[in-house]
Amino acid sequence: MIRRPPRSTLSSSSAASDVYKRQLLDCSFHPCVRYGRWEREKVISFVPPDGDFKLMSYTVDQSMRGFSPPIYVKPQITFSGNGGMVNVTCGEKQMAMIKGKALEDVKVTIPFPKSVSTLNLTCNVGNYLFDDISKVLEWTIGKIPKDKTPLITGSVSFPPDHAEVDENMVVTAEFKLQGTSVSGIAVDSLSLTNEKYK
């Protein structure tokens, strides 16, 4: 007799199922998930593999919810002539602090123009790495301290014959907030069943 590992099923209520249909975009699943059942019933049924694994990843359509992130980033980056000034602050919004859950693994990514030759920056929290090939700076903050606002500041320079600088830079931030679902999606029930085969 061969005994298979327990099959797990995550199911949602009809209301939650409607949320899935409206909000979940670009869903991708671990190979252990029975995709047909997800398509039919919006239920995730799977046989868990050994070790840690990511069951599902997805993008949420936030235009349906009016979500406000618990973090803010204020970039002040200006270029003129052969150089520029950088001043970027990051912190928790007041509402996030009231709820008492600390943001973790905070990271800010700043893509600089390709013509940047050197940077002279300092940060008061965490550390940063600058990729001289891609010209992307990653500022790893970690946990935001209560007693000071994370700040990275300094200057950048360009060679004398540099090309025109595109100032439409998109600064992004990543973070983790344990026990919180940004999408508002929650597990309605979890059932474990054993399957026996001869």
Salt bridges, closest charged atoms under 4 A:
ASP18 OD2 - ARG22 NE 3.10
GLU41 OE1 - ARG37 NE 3.47
ASP105 OD2 - LYS176 NZ 3.38
ASP132 OD1 - LYS135 NZ 3.11
GLU138 OE1 - LYS107 NZ 3.77
GLU195 OE1 - ARG4 NH1 3.69
GLU195 OE2 - ARG7 NH1 1.91
